[in-house]
């Protein structure tokens, strides 16, 4: 069932969504496939802290955390209307593909799009939100009619149709996956590229329109596109979601605070309360599903997004990783930077995984991962 398709978003709509996006098996499998996905931008009601408590401390939220998660007369709290990419079963866009348990941790990210070098990716995109939206991929090969970004690039007519798909509209993006979109000489068997809406780039991304493409080296992919030499894949995005700059900002103010008319949008305290220091759309340990087993070959695809405050240093407790052949337990992320880190966990337990920037720790950019 498509939950929130109407451009008009009322309280009813808000009842919706357990986010159920999905990673799909491709329409076909084998070598040189066309991998087809049906992805919509949906209007979703998203809770950054669904557990309602701080799962890092194990305690109820205190005053400092309340800044970000407590609803009130002049505070939105932890739940916001957002736009998110979600995968459907076919071109009717009536049935969401269930998101499998291993991808539960994707949170507010869209479905993982997969390809092996040599494949072509085809995305049938429908915009169910009340704002223009697009799909702009990094890394893969696209013509001007599949770039998903409006600017003065000398194109016109049909080459502009991808730039921003109108509410209710549908557009099909074609992305080729040549050698240069796959792993380079120093990479492992797969690389990750982000995709995001670029109709109104920053506001679209803050609204929630972001996901990843994983490209596997030719000859190294299973039928579903995943790398043969990896047992567990995890995708993680560190971002200060600035809800003040989201497409939905005015709508969130109108819908959630007790006294929306008393809100001064430029009030510093109000602005701070809408800076959601999140990992895949979760704060204070609420991100579920970062699970693995001792001895598994685990690949972490890590990225950042946002603005100048989005300098993040994800740090894994308990285990170490290699990045481009070098050992570490911290990686560096600037906005839109993508890093692939491999781990073979030897240390079972529940471990902290958090941004090491002090200010971001206090604001909730923390999660847990489990090694069984
Ligand atoms: Cu950070």
Boltz pocket constraint, residues with backbone or C-beta under 6 A from the ligand:
constraints:
  - pocket:
      binder: B
      contacts: [[A, 238], [A, 309], [A, 310], [A, 311], [A, 312], [A, 313], [A, 355], [A, 356], [A, 357], [A, 360], [A, 365]]
      max_distance: 6.0
